[in-house]
Amino acid sequence: MDTAIIDQERRLVTELPGPLSNELDARRRAAVASGVSSVYPLYVARGAGAILVDVDGNQLIDLGAGIAVASIGHAHPDIVAAVQRQVAEFSHTCFMVSPYEQYVAVCEALAAVTPGDHDKRSALFNSGAEAVENAVKIARHATGRAGVVVFDHAYHGRTNLTMALTAKNMPYKDRMGPFASEVYRVPMSYPYRDPEGMTGEEAAERAIELIERQVGVANTGCLVIEPIQGEGGFIVPAPGFLPALAEWCRANGVLFVADEVQTGFCRTGDWFACDDEGVVPDLITTAKAMAGGMPLAAVTGRADIMESVHSGGLGGTYGGNPVACVSALASIEVMQRDDLAAAARRIGATVTETLRGLQADLQGIGDIRGRGAMMAMEFVRPGTSEPDADAAKRIVAACHRAGVVTLSCGSYGNIVRLLPPLVITDGLLADGLAVLADAVHTALD
Ligand SMILES: *Cc1c(COP(=O)(O)O)cnc(C)c1O
């Protein structure tokens, strides 16, 4: 069956999960390590646009996009064509052995779309965590300073170094140490939970004072920050926070590393979340939406910093795989041609209206936040700011049972987040939001 002709509508033909999903889940329990968990056991057979079809033939609305990866939709015809063509030509040489144009072209595209018009260089990797690790390697090498400053609620990955950079113990780190040294954590600007009226500049000063007193500028090589935090709860810092940090970095020879693995590539209504306040990072890490579902990640940065690393100091067997590269080139072209940044802004306006309506009608929604097609609700016990993780869990499960894929997140697990494909139709978005609204009413009434 041609995936491209899947109707963009939700359609349930069994209870969820259906019998074939249940069968697969039984096989899974006997074969797959349970440390790798899934939000809900609906096994996918196909996808197109913002619809996933499960093995029982149910059509689900995808409001998670595989964690902000499928921004141009599932099975986009341009990706299918580019990948099929490349696989038939060659699928691997290792760029460090026998180079190819596709890798070069992705680095050219990254130089063009990432913030700032300075001279840039890029290196390609396989995952977001690997990109963040390499950004730290490069920053340490370029500055000769080992200290890495990260933020409360940060998520940067699951490898040993990135576990150290990630804030939350459960489930990411528990009993998996010892962790890498020379990692220092400072408070994030979190307007909903910071002292009332704290400005972005004041929140930056709070962080900077700690860095200067506890780490010392001369020991600090880089500061790694998500301009809008993802797994930590879609935390949008107060205006002025990022520019003040970037300014302090510039004045002190500390590299400002923006981890835009989740926020990048049109998700927030700009090409990158840093663009919103005109912040130009020294290094930027990208992955997720970059390659339309193929595993690809990058570090892009100021040429002088990137070029400080000796020949052979960066690389890997699969980094910049040619199939992933052509998928990235096709994705970036679709984002440019169809102006998916504008689509993200339209989605954001629609989602915000629905979520604000729910917040006005119900007790227990502490905060609505996000930017563009990256929006979330923070659930709290009515009349308090005490996190209510149980409400978030019930809502995500209820949405799944009704055929809408949503995700939770947050340091306290009390946040429901929406990351729809940017190509979602108005009708599908409206239906998905109606299901979400029902689930929220049921959970909070
Ligand atoms: C997902 C994510 C990562 C890790 O990416 P992987 O591809 O899962 O290794 C790193 N940083 C941020 C901000 C992320 O959202």
The ligand as a Tripos MOL2 file, in Angstrom:
@<TRIPOS>MOLECULE
LIG
   15    15     1     0     0
SMALL
NO_CHARGES

@<TRIPOS>ATOM
      1 C1         17.0270   14.4680   22.3330 C.3       1 LIG1
      2 C2         18.0160   15.4310   22.8440 C.ar      1 LIG1
      3 C3         19.3740   15.0890   22.9720 C.ar      1 LIG1
      4 C4         19.8970   13.6980   22.7150 C.3       1 LIG1
      5 O1         19.6970   13.3070   21.4050 O.3       1 LIG1
      6 P1         19.8120   11.7230   21.0400 P.3       1 LIG1
      7 O2         19.7170   11.7190   19.5490 O.co2     1 LIG1
      8 O3         18.6710   11.0670   21.7300 O.co2     1 LIG1
      9 O4         21.1210   11.2740   21.5490 O.co2     1 LIG1
     10 C5         20.2560   16.0780   23.3560 C.ar      1 LIG1
     11 N1         19.8350   17.3200   23.6170 N.ar      1 LIG1
     12 C6         18.5410   17.6850   23.5170 C.ar      1 LIG1
     13 C7         18.1520   19.0890   23.8010 C.3       1 LIG1
     14 C8         17.5800   16.7400   23.1490 C.ar      1 LIG1
     15 O5         16.2980   17.0880   23.0790 O.3       1 LIG1
@<TRIPOS>BOND
     1     1     2 1
     2     2     3 ar
     3     2    14 ar
     4     3     4 1
     5     3    10 ar
     6     4     5 1
     7     5     6 1
     8     6     7 2
     9     6     8 1
    10     6     9 1
    11    10    11 ar
    12    11    12 ar
    13    12    13 1
    14    12    14 ar
    15    14    15 1
@<TRIPOS>SUBSTRUCTURE
     1 LIG1         1 GROUP 0 **** ****
